[in-house]
Amino acid sequence: MKSWRDFKVFIVVDYEFQGGDGDPQKPICYVAKNAITGSTFKHWITGNEKKPIYPTDKNTLLITYFASAELGCHLALNFKNPLYILDLYSEFRCLTNGSHVPSGYSLLGACDYFGIKHSDVTYKKSMRNRILQDIPFSNKEKKDILEYCQQDVELTNLLFQKMKPLIDLNYALLRGRYMSAVASMEYNGIPVDVKKLDEIKECWQILQEELIWRVDKNYNVFDGTTFKIEKFKNYLKNNNISWELTPSGLPKTDINYMRKQAKVYPQLKALVELRHALGQLRLNDLTIGNDGRNRCLISPFRSKTSRNQPSTSKFIFGPSTWLRFLIKPKPNTAIAYVDYCQQEIAIAAILSDDDNLLNDYKTGDPYLAFAKKAGAIPPDGTRESHKEIRDIYKQCMLALNYGMSIETFANNVKISYAEAYYIVKWHKRRYRKYWEWNKNFIDLGMLSGVVKTNFNWYFLTKNAKYRTLQNWAMQAHGADILRLACILCVENNIKVIAPIHDAILIEASIKDIDNHVKKTQEIMEFAAKCVIDFPIKTDVQVFKHPNNFYDPRGEIMWNSIWEILNNIDPIEKKNRLLQKYQKDLNLDIWEPQLVRRDDLSFTENKTLNRIKEKTNFTDLELKYLIQEARDSDFDLEEEIDWDYSSYSDAKNTIQKAIDPMKKKTIKELMWETGSYE
């Protein structure tokens, strides 16, 4: 146990750095202040530094605001990270979690909260913008930047003086250690199959068109690659599907609601998954460094339960699940995904001291055990033999923790209200102690105005909803457990490259991976034991180079993408990409000798327009097909199934039907339609 008196030196430090977009930080300077003596150190980075000019020994407490930034600079400079770190950002979040913070959680926002005067926000933004420019600094600019950096140090020092009486030092030091682990994970990054990513990015428009073509023929709700709400409204009406409307009278289309509805109306599943893939995926937002690694802010402590909240578009585990297949170990290395087994159920059983829930958890499959106790599955039943029933009882166990109503539960799993009522009633009877504890936890939290975890993460409940508190204790203790596991793994020289909810992703050489996995699993069980006095078991998946990451939830989408890319004709691919790039290009600025346009005849244009009503083919594709069939007896409109044929199918059908000697060459066709090699 540490007290403030144990530290002889308090160092407040702030770094300025460049970087981002997937690359590690590149520090340019730092300012440090001894909070006891008032002495200040300013330093512009030269590249020859061996250690910082401020102390980092066991007698020193390093004080920062958002410590992972400063500690990331330590890693970039090969400085040893200090033993004791106080991160005022995480402590400010802990002290105000659940309450309204008018100016937000930046350093200036925290200063506003405590009544500390500071410089204008515009000035801070302008300085940061100049620092991030990859342009050499003049001597005056260096002086200005150091002055700006010192201002942040002075503000951080004033904030420390205000917050010091409110801080629970030992838990704060533990959170500081986690910020050191965060810096390490952000610095390491996740290895990505850049070659495959680039191919998908290059052909994403083609993939969108092909995926939409495959799915939309059953719905007719897209116009090109655009989802049309009026068409969707007509589809729902024509198929007698009940749907909630927005205040403006249009169908709700947020992905969570659509996924819930797809469970009630399974015919919608393909459409919903397609919309999720198209809507979530912003490939250019993924931040990939020059070394082929995905890096972004892990954003620790951002949720009410203190879990990390990295960007859903920049972090490779954020968008659609199939994108995780792009994770690929570097040569001679392997990665391992180590996750806790039913972590929330184990936490609920321990916190509530419910023996029935704990015993069912210890069977290895609490959902199956619950279904057996309810008499829905015979004693010798397995998850394979009674998968559908087990899934219903699984939904019940997970959904009730989040306050789901019986009616919603029944709709989600497509059973009657009476059946759902029986399952919920049995759950409350079987796990009576859990339900009593959960109610008492919520009631006490509402009355006292605050709840907390065993490791003193607080949540102020004045503005909290009842449902938020139903699962808060499980989520928040899960966050405590994972943080401690990350800390211990990093401090035991395990290369952790990402935290993912209740899992850790590690990297090692192929020869060392098994030992590192074993050590990680031991640490993760020990971390759970420290937080809730129960060692939660873990599962592991190992992926060795040259294999990519695998997640069964994204397999269908991943395979569909590569089926399209691997089967597309190279010439077709080139021309479709060419059309994409030519869309906004003024042809008049092109070299005249490269452009010769042989427009279709009046009759052929009529044919093109009629076919366009049956298919999503582009004008350029239809031009090629019409010219392929020109001067032959092939009836283009009648002899091709436009509802189901792809462009390649149509082209092959024409080529097989007409005399090969009468066909024009691809080169001739490209010349005539204005394309070129």
N, C-alpha and C positions, 0 to 999 in steps of 0.2 A: 504494500500500500504506500502510495506517495502523497506527500503534502507539499504545499507551496514552499515551505521552508527547506525542503530537500534540494532545491535548485539554487545554485549560486549566481547563475546568469540567466536572464531572460532576453532572448534575441528575437526581435521582430524583423522579418525579412520579406522582401518583394522582388520578384524578377520581372524583367521585360523580355519577351521572346518572339521570334517569328515561327512560322510553321503552320501546321494544319493541313486540311485536305488529305489526310491519311499519312502524312509524314511526321516523324517525331519532332519535338520542339527543338528550336535552335536559339539558345539564350544569347542575348546581346549585352545585358548588363544586370546588375542587382544593387540594391541598397539594403543595408542592415543597420539596426539600431539596438543598442543595449538599453533595455527599458529601465534598468536600475540606475546606471551612471549617466545615461543620456548621450553617450558617444555614438557617432554615426560613421558607417563605412560605406563609401561609394566605389563601385568598380565597373569598368567597361571591359567586357570579355575580349581577350586577345587570342585565345586558343592554346595558351601555354600553361593554363592553371592546373595545378595538381590537387588543390583543396581550396575551400572557401576561406576568405580572410576573417571570418567569424567562427567562433568555436562551435563544435557539435558533439562534445563529449557527454559523459553521463551526468555531469553537473549542470548541463545547459538544457533549457526548455526553448525549443524553436516555436515561435508564434507566427502564424500566417492566416490569411483569409483565402480559403479554397486551396488547401495545402498540396493537393495532387499536382497543381501547376508548378509550384516551386520545387517540389520533389522530383517532378519530371525533368526539370532543368538540372537538378543534381545528377540524375542518371545520364543525361546527355553530355554532361561535363566529366563523367566518371568520378563524381564526388560520392563519398560514403554518406548514406542517409543518416540523419541524427537518430539517437535512441528514443528521444522524447519529443513529441510533436503535439502542439495544441492548435487545432483548426477551428477558428472562430466561426467559419461558415456552418460547419456541421453542428456546432453548439447553438448558434443562432436559430437554426432550423429546429433543433430539439426543444429549445425554450419556447418557441412560438408555434410549434406544430399544431395545426387545427384552428389557429386564430387568424384574423385578418392582418396582413402585413402590407400597409398602403403602398410602399415604394419597392416592394419586391425583395429578393434575397441577394442582390449584388452587395458589394462593399458599401456603396453609397446608400443603398436601401437600408442596410443595417444601421448605418450612421444616422439616417433620418429617423429610424425607429427609436434610437437612444438620444436624439436631440443634438447630435454632433454636426457642426457646420462643416461644409465641404465645398470644393470648387464646382463649377457648373458641369452638368452632364455632357454638354456639347463639347467642352474642352477635353474631357476624358476620351470621348469618341474620336475627336480629331487626332489626338496623340496616338491612340491605338491604331488608327488607320495609317498614320505615317510610319509607325513601327513595322506594320505588316507589309509595307511596300518593300520589294526586294531591290532597293536602290541604296548605294553607299550614303552614309550619313556625313554631313559636314561637322566640323568641330562644334559649331554653335548648336546644331541639332543634337549632338551627343550630350552637350551640357543641358539642353532643354529636356531631353528624355530622362536623364538622371534626376533632374529636378522634379519632373512629373512622377517618377518612381518613388522619390523621397516623400512626396505628398501622400502617396498611398501608404507608405510605411508609417507616417505620422498619424494618419487616420486609423490604421490598424492598431497602433499603440493606444490611442484614445479609446477605441472600441474595447480593447482588452481591459483597460482600467474600469470601464463601465460594466463589463460582463463578468469580471473576475469573481465578485461575490455570489453570482448566480450559478457558477459552473461547478458541477460534481467532477472533481479533478480526475479521479481514477477511471471513470467511464469515459471521460473526455480524452484521456491519453489512449484508451483502447480505440476510440474512433479515430484519433490521430494516426495510430498504427495502420488502421484500415486505409486511410488516405495515402499512406506510403505504399500499401499494396496496390491501390488503384493506380498510382503513378507507374508502378512496375507493369501492370496489366496493359495500361494504355500504351506504354513504351514498346512492349513486346508486339502487340498486334496479332491479328489472325491471318494465317497464310491463305491466299486466294488463288484459284486457277484463273489467272489473268487472261490466258489465251481463250478459254471458253467464254469468259465474261465478255471479252472484246467481240467475239463472234456473235454472241447473243445481242449485244448492244448494236452492232452493225446491222443486224437483220431483224431488230425488234419490230419494226413496222410490218415486215413480211410476216413475222410470227403472229403479231396481233391479227392481221388480216386472215391468216390461215386458221388460227384458233377460233376467231369469231365465226368464220365460215362454217367450221365443223359443228359448232354449238348452236349458232343462231338459226340454222335451218329448221330447228324444232320450236323456235320461239318467235322469230321475225320481230325483234325489238331493237335491232341495231340499224343504223344508216351508215354504211361504211364501217368505220371504227368508233362511231359515236353511239352511245346508249341513248335511245329516244324514250323519254318518259311517257309520251302520249301512246306510243306503240305498246309500251309495257302495260299501261292502263287498260288498253284494249285487250291485251292478252289475258290479264287477270279477269276482266269481265267475261270474255268468251269461254274461259275455263272455270267459271264460278268459284274463284279463289278469294276467300275473305282476306282483306288487307287494310291495315290502318292508313289513314291519310294525314298529310301535313295540314297546318292551318290554311294553306292556300288551296287545299282540295286535291293535291296530287299524292300518288302513292309514296310512302316512306321508302327510301332506298339506301339508308345507312346499312353498312355491311353486317353489323351485329343483328339488326332486326331481320334482314334478309336470310341470314344463316339460321335464325330461330324458326322462321317460316318454312325454310327448306326441310326442317325436321318434320314439320306437319304435312308439307306437300313435297314429297321426295322428287317429283318431276322437275322441281326448280333447282335441284342441287347442282347440276352442271352449269346452269346460268349463273348461279350465285358464286360458285368457285371461279368461273371465268371473270366475273366482275371484280372479285377480290384480287385476282392476279393482275388484271389490267389497272385497277385503281391503286393498289398498294405499291406497284413496282415502278420506281423512278430510278432506273439503273444509274443514271449520271449522278445521283445524290450519294451513292455508296462512296465513301471516302477511302480510296486505295492509294497507298504511298508508292513512291518510286521503287520500293523493294517488294512490291506485290503483296502488301499486308494491309488489311482493313483496320484502321484506327479511327476512333472518335471518342468524344467525352463519354465516360461511363455514367456520369451524372449521379453520384451517390447521394443518398438521403433525400431524394426529391419527392418520393411519395409519402403519404401520411403514415405508412407502415415502415418507412425508412429504406425501402427497397430502392435499387438503382433504377433509373429511367433514362437509358441512352436513347438517342434519336431513332425513331422507327424507320427512317429512310436512310440514315448514314451507317447504322450498325447492321451487319450482315444477318444477325438473328432477329432483326426487326421486321422486315417485309415478309412477303409470302414464304411459306415453309420450304418450297422447292428451291429457293435461292441458296439455301444452306448447302446444297450439293456442290456449290462452287468452292467451298472450303476444301483445300487440298494441302496435305503436308509437303514440305520441301523435300528434295532428295535426301535419302538416308535418315529421315525423321518420321515420327508418328505423332498423332494427336489422340487424346482420350477424352471422352465426354463422360464425366462422373457425376451422377445425380442421385439425390436422396430418394428413397422408395416411399411413396405416399407420405411425404413429410408432414403435411397439414393434419392428417388423421393421427399420426403418432403424437404430434404436439397437442392436439385436442384431447387425446386420451390421457396424457401425462398431466396437463394443466387441470383437467377436470377430475382426475383420480378415478376415472371410469374403468373398472376392471374388465367389463364386457367389451368395451371398445378397444382396450389394449390387447386383450386376448385375441380378438378378431384380427387386429393389426399383425400380431405375431404369427398368424397362420401364413403370412406372406401374400395373402389376397383378401383384404378385409371386405371387398365388395362381394366376393363369392361366399365368404363366411356369413355375411349379413343375409344374403339370399337363402342360404341353407337354414339359418336359424328361423327365418320367416316361413319356411316350408315351401318356398318357390322352386328350390333345386334339391334333389335327393342327396343324402350324405355322401354318396360316391360320385356325384356330379363334378365336372371340371369346367374350367373357363372355355375350353374348346367345345365340350358337348352341350353346354348351355350358354353360349355366348350372348344371345339376344336378351335372355332374362338377366344375366349378370350385368349387362350394360345398363339395363333399366335401374337396377339397384345401385349401380355405380353412380348414375346420374342423380339418384336420390341423395346419396351420401354427400356428393359434392355440392349439389344445388342448395340443399337445406342450410348449409353453412353460410350461404350468401343471401338467405332470406327469401328464396324463391317460393311463390305461393303454390298450393296444391294444384290449382287450375293450370298454371303455367307449366308445372312439372308434367301434368297429364298430357298437355298439348305437345310438349317437347318430345316425349317418348311415345306418343300416339297410343295411349291407353285411356280407358274410361276414367272419369272423375272418381268413381267408387273404388276402382283398383288403386289409383294414386293415393286416395285417402287411406286405404288399408296399409299401403307400404309406408307412408309417412307416420301413421299411427304406430305401426310396428317399430319403426326407427326410434320414435320417442319413448316407447316402452322398453325396448332393448337397451337403449343408451340413456336411461333416465338420469343418471348422475351427470352426464355431459350436459343435458338440456337444463338441469337445475343450475349447474355452475355457470353456463352461458348466460342465462337470464340474470343471475346474481351479479355477474361481471358487468353486464350492460347497465343494470339498474344502479349499481354502486358508482359506475363511471358517470352516468347521467347526473346523479345526485351530488357527487363530489366535484364534478367538473373536470376530472382528469383520469386517464388510465395510463399504465406504463408496463413495460416488459421487465423481465428479471434483470436485464442489463440496462435498465433505466433509460429507455427511449420513451418519451412522453407524447401524449396526444390529448390536447385540450378539447373537451367534448361539448362546450357550450353550443356550438353550431353544428354538431355532428348529427347525422341521421341514425336511427336505430339500426337499420340494415348495415350501415358502415361498421358499426361496432360488433356485429354478429361474428364476423370473421377476422376482425382486426388483431386479436391476440395471437391467432395462428400465423397470420401473415407476418406480423411484426417480430414474433419470436423466430420465425423462419429466417427473416432478414438478419437478426442477431447471429443466428447459427452460421449462416453462409459467410457473413463478414469475418467471424472468428476463424472459420475454415480457410478463407483466402489469406488472412494474416499469417496463420501458422504454415500454410503451404509455401508462401513467398519467403518467409523467414527460415524455412528449412530447405531453401535452394531448389524448390520445384518451380518450373517455369509455367506460371499460370498466364494464359493468354486471354481469358475472358470469364466473367461470371454471368451465368444465364439463369435468372430466377432462383431455382433451387439446385443448380448444377454448376460445375466448374469445368472449364476446358483447359487441358494442360498439353504441353508439347515437350518431347524429349527425342533423343536419338532412338532408332529402332532397337538397338541392343539394350538401351536403358529403360524403355517405356514400361515394361512389366513391373520393374522395381518401383518406378515412380508412381504407377497406378496403385500398387499395393500401399505405398506410403501415403498417398493422397486419401485413399479410402480409410486408412487408420486415423488420419488427422480429421477427416470429416465426421467420423463416428465420435471421436474425442471431443470435437467442437460441440456437437449436440449434447453430449454428456455434461459438458461444462455449463451450457445454457439452461437445459431443462432436466438434467440428471437422468438422461436416457440416451443410449447410443443408437441413433437412427442408422439403419443399414443403407448401403448405396448400391446402385447398379453401374455398369461401365460398358462403354462401347469404344473400341480401339480401331483407328484407321491409319494404316501404314502406307507410305508412299509406294506406288503411284495411285493408290485408291483415294477417291473423293469421299467427303462426308456423306452420310446416308441418314435420311429420316423418312420412314414409310409414309408419313402424311403428305409428303411432297413428291412421291415417286411417280404418280400418274402424270402430273404436270411436267415434271422433268423429262420423262420418257417421251411425252407428246412433243415437247420442244425439239428434242434431238431427232425424233422420227421425221419431223418437218425439215430440219436443217440437213440431215443426212440424205434425204431423198429428193431434195429440190435439185432440179437440173442446173448445172453451173452457169449455163448461158442464160437461163431464165432468172437465176438469182442476180446475175450481173445486170440484166436489163431492168429488173424490178428496182434494184438499188439505183440504177442510173435514172430511172423515172422519178424516184424519190428525190434525188439530188437536183434534177432539172426543174422541179415544180415551180420554184420561185426565181428561176434564172431567165433573164431576157435573152432569147435566142439571137437577137440582133447583134449582141456583142461577141458572139462566137465567130471563129474563123469561117468564112463563107464556104470554103471548099470542104468543110467537115459536115455541112448540113445540106442534105438534099431531101426534100419532103415529097413523097409520091402519095398524095391523098387518095383515099378510097373513092370509088365511083359513087354516084348518087344512090344506086341500088345497094351497094355494099354498105354505105352509111346507114341506110334504112335497116339493113340486116343487123348491123352493130347495135343500133338503138333498140331493136326488138329483143335481142339477146340480153342486153343490159338489164332489162326488166326481170330476167329470170335468174341472174347471177350477180355476184359481187366482183367479177373480173374487172380489171382496169381497162381503159380504152386501148392502151398500148398492147396489152395481152390479146384483146379481141382483134386488133389490127393484124397481129402476127397470125392468129388462127385463121382469119378470113383470107389472108394472102396465102397461107398454106393450102387452103382448099380451092383457091382461085384456079380457073381453067380446068376444073375436074367436075365429075358428076356427083361429088359428095355433097349431101344436103346437110349443111352445118347446123341448121336449127332443129332438124328432126332426128338426126343420127347421133347426137350427143345428149346424154342425160345431164342437163345443166343444173339440176337440183343437187346432184351428188358428186359430180366430177370436179376434180381439181384442174388447174391449168395444165399440169403435166399429163393427166389422164386424157384431157381433150386433145392435146397435141399428139399423143401417141395413137389415139383413135384415128385421127386424120391421116397420120403418116402410114398406118397399117392399111388404110382403106384405098388410098390413091396410088397410082403407078409411081414408084420411086424415081423413075427416069424423068417424070414430068414435074417433080418438085423443084422448087427453087432452093438454093442453099441458104443456110442461116445467115451467111455473110451478105447475100443479096437482100434478104428480108430486112436485115438491120440497116442496110444502106438505104433501102427504099422508104423505111419508116422514120428515118432521121436519126437512128442510133449509129454507133460506130464501134469498132474494136478498140 
